[in-house]
Amino acid sequence: MAKAADIGSKRLINLAPDAWVQWVTQRPEVVAKEVLGSEFQWISRETDVLVKAYSATHGDFLVLNELQLRYTTQMPLRMRAYTALAQERYRLPTYPVLINILPPPSTLTIVNSYEQEFLGLRAIQDYRVINLWEIDAEIAFEQPLPSLLPFVPILRGGGEVLVVQRALQALQADPQLNQLESLLAFFASFVLDTPLVQQIMRWDMTVLRESPWYQEILNEGEERGLQQGLQQGLQQGGRQQLIRVLRRRFGEIPHEVEARLEGESVEQLEILMDSAIAVSSVDEFVKILFT
């Protein structure tokens, strides 16, 4: 079974660390010397990556990368804490960067600093913010930035089928990158219909379940008291997508088919989706469903 790190933040940045640190710092002379451990005594997350970098002007310094699925109000304090811990551990100046993957609710304002004043004392920590939905998808291809290829569907202008297919071709052409196809499929599902995604690329749920971002979506459901509701939501969404595909292909479908799909698991719905795409008639699908 694939490890979380195989498609996590560290794995992505390791694909082209020089290109990555140059992009996040906006300084073309910076080079990456080493990807460091970001595990501290009492906190550790798979979305944090520390890179020891170098430039002739500034010497050695750290680039702290936090890849966050969705921005939360806790992020400024987290950035302050991790920056201080990294600087204390490695005794190097630290350049913290927060990369937000998906947009937060419209009621939430993204800030680029932590500030607190208590009893006349002030604590301040600035950090750079990169919102992926504001980044042009062409950057992933032109610079090139292979670390951004799995995120292409959610980049600006990246939600078109042809652009997603272009990213898929780039991943499949490189043996070091083709493992990331499932991650590309995961983010493509946010902007394209699931059946379409399943048609054009590999959808490996075993790999996706090990992704820190997939786990974060599950955790979001738990934090909101939707631990069971999330699973029901996935089932309902999968069922609706499956019925939509059947209707598009064969018109109206028997009522007993819809009733039977009501109780199917997410995993079984994924298998049935493959069948719905492959069969040549609704009767053929019914035979598979009731077998």
N, C-alpha and C positions, 0 to 999 in steps of 0.2 A: 504494500500500500504506500502511496506517495506521502511524503512528509509535508507538513505545513510549509516549511521553508522552501520547498521545491517551487511553489508558486506564490510565495510571500514577498514582502518588501525587500528582504535581504537578497533573495534570489534575483529579483528584478534589477536592483541597483548593481549587482555584481556582473550583469550582462555587459555593461559599458560604464564603469565607474567614472572615468575621465569625462565622458560626455555628460554624465549625470551631474557631477559637481559643477561643471562649467555652466550647465543650464540653470541650476537652482541658485547659484551665486551671481549669474550674469557676468562672469569674468572668464574670458577665453584662455587666460594664461594659467588658470588653476588646474592642478593635476591631482588625482587620487593616489595616495600612497598605500592605504590599507583600510579594509573594512573591519572595524573593531567590534568587540562585544558590547552590547548595550544593556546587558543584564546587571542590575544593581541588587543590593542585598535584600531589599524588601519590595521592589517592583520590577516587573519584567513584562514586556509585551512584544508580540511578533511584528507590530507595525512600526516600531522604532528601529532606525538604523543609524549608527555612527560611522562616519568616514573620516579618516585622517587625511587631510589634504595639504597641499603646499603651493605657494606662489612665491616668486622672487621678491615681491614687494612685502608680503606679510609673513613669510616663513611658514612653519608648520601651524596648522589650526584644525579644529574639528568642524565638520558639517553634520549637524544633528537633523536627521530626516524623520518626520512624523507623518506617515500616510494614514489619514483618517477617513473612514468611509463617509461619515457625515459630521460636520462641525457641531460641537455642543458647547454649552456655557462653561464647562469644566476645562476646555482646552487651554485658555490662557494660563491658568494655574499649573496645568500639566506641563506646558512648555517652559514655564519658569523653573519648575522642580527638576525636569530632566536636563535642562541647560546647566543648572547649578551642579547637579550630580556628575554630569559628564566632565565639566571643567575641573571639579575637585578631584575626580579619579585620574584624569589624564594630564592635568596641569597644563592645559592648552586653551588659548582663546577659542570660543565656540560660536559658530554661526548657525542659529536654529531656523529651521524651515518647516512650516506646516503645509502639507499638501492635502487639500480637501478634495475627495473624489466625487461625491454627489452633493447637489445643492441642499442646504438645510431648509426648514420651513421658512416661509417669507417673513414670519414674525421674529426671526432670529437674525441679529446683526453680527457679521463676522468682524472681529477686531484683530489687530496685529500687535498687541502689546498687553502685558499684565501690569496693572497699577494698583497699589494699595497704600493707604496711609493709616497708621494706627499710633496713637499717643505721640503724634508729632514726628514719627519715623515713616519714611517712604520706601517702598519696594517697587522697582520698575524692571520689566524685562521686555524688550522689543524682539520681534521675530518676523521673518518674511512669510507671507501667506501666498500660496499658489492655489487658485481654484481651477481644477481641471476643466470644468465646463466653459471656462473663459479662454482656454488655450486652443489655438488652431490645430486641427488634426494633422495638417501638412507638416508640422514640426517633427512628428514622429518619423516621417519618411525622409525629410530633407536634411536634417542635421547630421546623421540620423540619430534617433533616440530609441533603440529597441526596447528600453524599459517602459516606454509609453505605448507600445503596440497593443498590449491587451486592453488598454483603456481607450483606444481609438473611438469606439462607438459613443462614448460619453463626452468626448472632446468636441469643441465647436466645429460643426460641419462634418462630424464623423459618423452621424447616425444614418447615413445613406447606405443602401445595400452595397453599392459598388465600392464605397470607401471601406466598409467592413471586409468585403472580399479581398480588397487590396492588402489590408492588414493581415488577413488570414494567409494569403499567398506568401507574404514576407515571413511569417512564422513557420509555415510548412517548408520553406526553402532552406531553412537553417536547422540542422539537427539539434543545436543548443536551444532553439526557440520553440520547436514544435510541441514541447510539453505544455506550453502556455496557451494552446488552442482552447482548452476548456475554460480558462480564465477569460479569454476573449469572448467566448460564447456566453459566459455569465454576464458580462457587462453589456453585450449586445442584446440580451433579453430585456434590458431596461428601456430600449428604444425600438426594438423590432418584435414582431409576433414570435412567440416561442416556436411554433411549427416551422416558421421560415428559418429561424436560427438552427433548428435541428436538421433542416434540409441541407444547409450549406456548410456546416461544420460539426466537429465531434463535440458531443455533450456528455462528458464523463462526470457523473454525480459523485463517484468515489473520490475523484481528485478535488472536485469543488467543495465537498464537505470538509476537506482539510484546509481550505483556504481561510485565512484569518478574516477576510471580508465577508465570506459566507457565514462564518460563525458570528460575526458582528451583527448581521441581519437577524440571526436567531436570537442573539442576546437582546437586541432592541425589543423584540417581541416579549421576552421574559421581563424586561424592565418595566414594560407598560402593562404587565399583568395579562399578556396575551400568549402565554406559553402554549396553551392548547389552541387558542384562536388562530395563531400563526399557522399551525399545521392544517387547521380547517381552511384557512385562507388559501394556502398552497393547493390543497385538494380542490377547493371550489374553482380557483383560477385554472388549474389543469383540466378540470372537467369542462369548464366553459370553452377553453381553447380547443379541446378535443371535439366537442359538439359543433363548434364553429367550422372546423376543418371538414367534418362529415357533411354538414349542410352545404358548404361551398362545393364539395365534390359531387354529392348525390341528391341534393335537395332535402326535402323533409325526411326525418328519420323516425322509426317506430318509437312510440312512447316508452315501451319496455326497455329500450336501449338506454334512454335517459335515466330511467329508474334504476337500472342495473349499475350505471356509472356512479350513482350517488354515493355508494359505499366503498368505492375502490380507493386504494392507497395512492399516494403520490407516485411511488415507484411503479405501481401497476398501470397508472395512467400514462406514465412515460412510455412504457412498453406498448400500450394500446395506441398511443400517438404514432409510433412507428408503423403499426399495422394499418392505421387509418390512412397513412400516406401511401402504403404499398399496395393495398387491396384495390381491386377493379370494380367492386360493387358493394353496396351496403349489405347485401345478403352474405357476402363473404366475410365482412366485418362482424356481422351478427353471429356467424358460426364460431369465429375466434372468441368473441366475447362470452358466449354461453358454453364454451367447451370446458 
